[in-house]
Each structure stands twice: as structure tokens, then as C-alpha cells.
């Protein structure tokens, strides 16, 4: 039987949802739209430096925000070259940079949609398609891959042709000792096996020997955060700390300038090897507040933006509104940080896992899953998990545009998950009983950080969870920090509290599990364990789908029963389109849908 929430909690969630709706409907729209942008450059004029908005939180494009109108008498097919400005709004972009070694993976998500490219990409059907790669093949053992690059792929700004040397240079940057890449572990595992690795055959061909079959080999060549083509010559001549900010890449958009916290500006590269953009300029705007993004879209200053689902009602009132939908396009989970057990007891464990603290109620003093210490911490984690009413979050904060999730990253493959693992009960009375059994009848203190990752209701859901925890006696502090501050602490295994964290919906859970659950991953979901590492390795080398799903379910069961992390919800993503832009849904990449992208395929809408 479903229990009823306390009146204080119900009122809190109602207020959270109501405030989000009021803001989404443009509560400050009048103030935010008073300042009209100046005219955008004509299509025949070389774009000038962009005047920054007065405030990233209250205004959009001052100099180039107003899109150049597409003449009603001219069909897009008649255009002689790129024209107009495409303006896209995001909650958070971070500072523009493009170094495989020193650029945060969250920044690469957006860099790769414009100025840079990977070897290939994944479409909506899960099929890999070429980008800089021309073709690839694997031998009968499933371990030796041969990749051929397209010839004539040019770096921007005159830095020459992309070759195998540039790919290897980028991959080496990801696994460098001072790399900040969150996926350095999988890159090292696949591309730098001590008994195999990368071998240059010629300027356009390389061989990759993974030694053992790796399920995610192609995935690692398609991620928007992995092994991006950066010019080796450019970095060697200019130096890492200069070249990373100059934006030299092979993408269809040439980087021009940026103002951190406000805007990234790009111009179209004509005769690009894949697709010349229809728009002359691309502007990616960082606008923290949903109400401000809504107001600027309503005023015609944005052509699309990262939209909260409770804004749809306001968007539906915009003339000629259209959407690009991405079902299960994003997913959110809750991480219990500090549960790092690989190497427990070894002399360097404290150095490698500085946030490990067995005095925290949700962290075990022993990695032995049969020990009383483990069971005590497990009960605490279970209590925190079952105290969350996931269905209520979906109903109230997502407007029903999503579904409750038991485990992270299974959102598009729940039918393959063992049936008894597909839901998590909501049972606050049982949660309080577990806390009593674990020795915390009066609760304890915990900090909860909502990661800003572009997932709908990520902050509001975290706030609702804090109230649900308060209902079972947990003294919860919500801490709001930029993800670029939080991310390095997570990667360093220094953060040891709780975090709501989201990512794009995945075609297959194994695509990203090694990136976040493995002990050698650059980023952490809050835990590692020798059993998890063993099961990840076992799943990755299976060549038969049936066998792989069997191992995946063993892994899922271990995580579920020990509550090493817990799923929250998946959510459908809707990207609204202004009246001047037509859909390019068929060209979207599905490696990471948070970053939207494929802007080179954005079309002028016929009048």
C-alpha cells in the first residue's frame, strides 16, 4: 500500500512545482525583454565580435541575438551560402576550451557539437555512422580493429589536414598523468592495453588491438567527450595552455570567441567535408534561469533552448511552435558518495580515495558484503532510497513526461532487466525502521548537491528529496555549486556526501557503466567495489548478447541489493523550435542528447 506524505512535504513539493511553473511562464518576461538586441550582421558581411549580454541571467544576445530574417520569397534551397544566426540557449556551458587533456568532459559535450569531431557517431537506431572516419572493421577474434580516415579533412584556421597522428595525440592527452578527462579509464583500457594498443599504419590508417574483446570499442570512438581530433601541430607549436583556447578543430563550425558565463560564438565553415551549415553563425548562450530562457525564446531571441518540461504550456502559446522530441532523452540518479572499496586496506587507498570515511553512516568500514559493518551501511543507503517517492516526482515535477527508474542507465532497456529489479518501493515507515536497526533512530546529517547537468527538474527533484529525507529524520542540507566546481571533487574521490546527477539517456546501459562505475574511471558515481569491477570486465568481453545480458543482470542485482546507487527518473526531452527554424531530428546524434547538436543540419523554415 502506498503511504501518504506528510502535509509539510506535500506543500513543499506543490510550492516547488508551482514556482517552477510561474517562472517558466515568464514571470519576469516584461523586464527581460525591454532591451531589444541590435541587428545581426548581414550574410555577406564578415561577422564582428559579439557584444556580451548585460547579464547572462537576464539578457540574451546584444549584438547578434536577433536572427537575420529569412526572406519569405526565398526558399532555403535557393540560398547561395550560409546565412542568418542560429541562437541556442543552455543552462550551463562553462568556459570554452578544447584540450583532450585539460578540458572537462562536460565542456566537451558542447564543444563537439560545433568546432570539433569524433571518429563516428550513433544515430537514433543505435547505428554507428562515420564522421572523420571513412570506415572500420574488426578481425574474427573481435580484438584487432582497422580504422581508415577520410582524406582531405581540414582543421580550421589553416592548421592542415587531420591524420592518424592527430587522433593518437588526442588519445594520449586523455590518459596523461595530469588529464582531467572523466573517461580516461575506458580510453586507457581500450586504446592503450600494455600488450596491444594503437599502431599507425599510414597517415590515414591505424590499427587498434584491444587484446580482449571490448563491448564499447566503437562507443569510445563516438562519444562527444572521447578522443576528439585536435591538431598535434597546433598544440606543439602554440603550447597546451594557448592552443586549448583557440578552438582549432575539424567540425563544421569555426570557433571565433567566447565570454565565460555568457556566449560561445562560431561561424559556418563552407565546403565542410560532411555538411556546410545553412546558418552563417552559431551562438550558444549560457542562461542559468529557465524563466529567462523562456522569455527570450518568446521574444524571438532564441531559436531553441534547454527547456524544462513545465515550460511546455508557455511554449505551446508561441506562434508556429514546433518541437524536436527525444524520448527518454535524459536520466537522473542519486549517488551515495564515499563508498570506495577497491584497494581498501592498501597503503595508498587514502591517497587515491581521500573522501573515504567509514564514520559516515552510509559508508562501510569493511568491503566484505557479509560483514556487520557492510550491512549497517547498506541499511542506511536502503533507507535513503526507499524514502523517495519517485512516482510523485514524475507526476508533479515532470508533468508525467517521464518514468520512475530503479537503476541508473537502464531507462531504454528495462525489458532486459530482471523483473524484480524494475521498481523501488516507496516506504518511509520501513526507512525509519532500517535507520533504527542501523543505529540511527534520530537520523544524521547529510549534504545533498544537485548537479547542474541539463536534466529536467534536476534541482527541484533534489530539493523534494531533501524534504522526503527530513520526513524520516535526516537533517539534509542542500548545497548549490556550479558543476565545474563539483566535478573535479567527484573525479578526485574527495566528495563524500550525496548528489543528484543526470546524464543523457543511453541506448545500452553498458555504454557508460565502465565510465562511472569502474574503479579506474575518471569520474565516479560514488562507489567502486572489486565485485563490480569483475562483473564490468566480464560483461565487456561477452561476444554473445544473451550471455552479456545475464552478466549485466548480475551486476544490476549487486548494485540494487547493496544500494550502491539508486535510480530516480528518466525524462523525455523536448527542444522547442522558433518559427524560423525547421526540424533536423533525423540528423541528431544519440551518444549524448543533452548537448542537442548537429546544428549543421538545422534548416531555415520555408515561409
C-alpha positions, 0 to 999 in steps of 0.5 A, a space after each residue: 500500500 502506498 503511504 501518504 506524505 506528510 502535509 509539510 512535504 506535500 506543500 513543499 513539493 506543490 510550492 516547488 512545482 508551482 514556482 517552477 511553473 510561474 517562472 517558466 511562464 515568464 514571470 519576469 518576461 516584461 523586464 527581460 525583454 525591454 532591451 531589444 538586441 541590435 541587428 545581426 550582421 548581414 550574410 555577406 558581411 564578415 561577422 564582428 565580435 559579439 557584444 556580451 549580454 548585460 547579464 547572462 541571467 537576464 539578457 540574451 544576445 546584444 549584438 547578434 541575438 536577433 536572427 537575420 530574417 529569412 526572406 519569405 520569397 526565398 526558399 532555403 534551397 535557393 540560398 547561395 551560402 550560409 546565412 542568418 544566426 542560429 541562437 541556442 540557449 543552455 543552462 550551463 556551458 562553462 568556459 570554452 576550451 578544447 584540450 583532450 587533456 585539460 578540458 572537462 568532459 562536460 565542456 566537451 559535450 558542447 564543444 563537439 557539437 560545433 568546432 570539433 569531431 569524433 571518429 563516428 557517431 550513433 544515430 537514433 537506431 543505435 547505428 554507428 555512422 562515420 564522421 572523420 572516419 571513412 570506415 572500420 572493421 574488426 578481425 574474427 577474434 573481435 580484438 584487432 580493429 582497422 580504422 581508415 580516415 577520410 582524406 582531405 579533412 581540414 582543421 580550421 584556421 589553416 592548421 592542415 589536414 587531420 591524420 592518424 597522428 592527430 587522433 593518437 595525440 588526442 588519445 594520449 592527452 586523455 590518459 596523461 598523468 595530469 588529464 582531467 578527462 572523466 573517461 580516461 579509464 575506458 580510453 586507457 583500457 581500450 586504446 592503450 592495453 600494455 600488450 596491444 594498443 594503437 599502431 599507425 599504419 599510414 597517415 590515414 590508417 591505424 590499427 587498434 588491438 584491444 587484446 580482449 574483446 571490448 563491448 564499447 570499442 566503437 562507443 569510445 570512438 563516438 562519444 562527444 567527450 572521447 578522443 576528439 581530433 585536435 591538431 598535434 601541430 597546433 598544440 606543439 607549436 602554440 603550447 597546451 595552455 594557448 592552443 586549448 583556447 583557440 578552438 582549432 578543430 575539424 567540425 563544421 563550425 569555426 570557433 571565433 570567441 567566447 565570454 565565460 558565463 555568457 556566449 560561445 560564438 562560431 561561424 559556418 565553415 563552407 565546403 565542410 567535408 560532411 555538411 556546410 551549415 545553412 546558418 552563417 553563425 552559431 551562438 550558444 548562450 549560457 542562461 542559468 534561469 529557465 524563466 529567462 530562457 523562456 522569455 527570450 525564446 518568446 521574444 524571438 531571441 532564441 531559436 531553441 533552448 534547454 527547456 524544462 518540461 513545465 515550460 511546455 504550456 508557455 511554449 505551446 502559446 508561441 506562434 508556429 511552435 514546433 518541437 524536436 522530441 527525444 524520448 527518454 532523452 535524459 536520466 537522473 540518479 542519486 549517488 551515495 558518495 564515499 563508498 570506495 572499496 577497491 584497494 581498501 586496506 592498501 597503503 595508498 587507498 587514502 591517497 587515491 580515495 581521500 573522501 573515504 570515511 567509514 564514520 559516515 553512516 552510509 559508508 562501510 568500514 569493511 568491503 566484505 558484503 557479509 560483514 556487520 559493518 557492510 550491512 549497517 551501511 547498506 541499511 542506511 543507503 536502503 533507507 535513503 532510497 526507499 524514502 523517495 517517492 519517485 512516482 510523485 516526482 514524475 507526476 508533479 515535477 515532470 508533468 508525467 513526461 517521464 518514468 520512475 527508474 530503479 537503476 541508473 542507465 537502464 531507462 531504454 532497456 528495462 525489458 532486459 532487466 530482471 523483473 524484480 529489479 524494475 521498481 523501488 518501493 516507496 516506504 518511509 515507515 520501513 526507512 525509519 525502521 532500517 535507520 533504527 536497526 542501523 543505529 540511527 533512530 534520530 537520523 544524521 546529517 547529510 549534504 545533498 548537491 544537485 548537479 547542474 547537468 541539463 536534466 529536467 527538474 534536476 534541482 527541484 527533484 533534489 530539493 523534494 528529496 531533501 524534504 522526503 529525507 527530513 520526513 524520516 529524520 535526516 537533517 539534509 542540507 542542500 548545497 548549490 555549486 556550479 558543476 565545474 566546481 563539483 566535478 573535479 571533487 567527484 573525479 578526485 574521490 574527495 566528495 563524500 556526501 550525496 548528489 543528484 546527477 543526470 546524464 543523457 539517456 543511453 541506448 545500452 546501459 553498458 555504454 557508460 557503466 565502465 565510465 562511472 562505475 569502474 574503479 579506474 574511471 575518471 569520474 565516479 558515481 560514488 562507489 567502486 567495489 572489486 565485485 563490480 569491477 569483475 562483473 564490468 570486465 566480464 560483461 565487456 568481453 561477452 561476444 554473445 548478447 544473451 550471455 552479456 545480458 545475464 552478466 549485466 543482470 548480475 551486476 544490476 542485482 549487486 548494485 540494487 541489493 547493496 544500494 550502491 546507487 539508486 535510480 530516480 527518473 528518466 525524462 523525455 526531452 523536448 527542444 522547442 523550435 522558433 518559427 524560423 527554424 525547421 526540424 533536423 531530428 533525423 540528423 541528431 546524434 544519440 551518444 549524448 542528447 543533452 548537448 542537442 547538436 548537429 546544428 549543421 543540419 538545422 534548416 531555415 523554415 520555408 515561409 
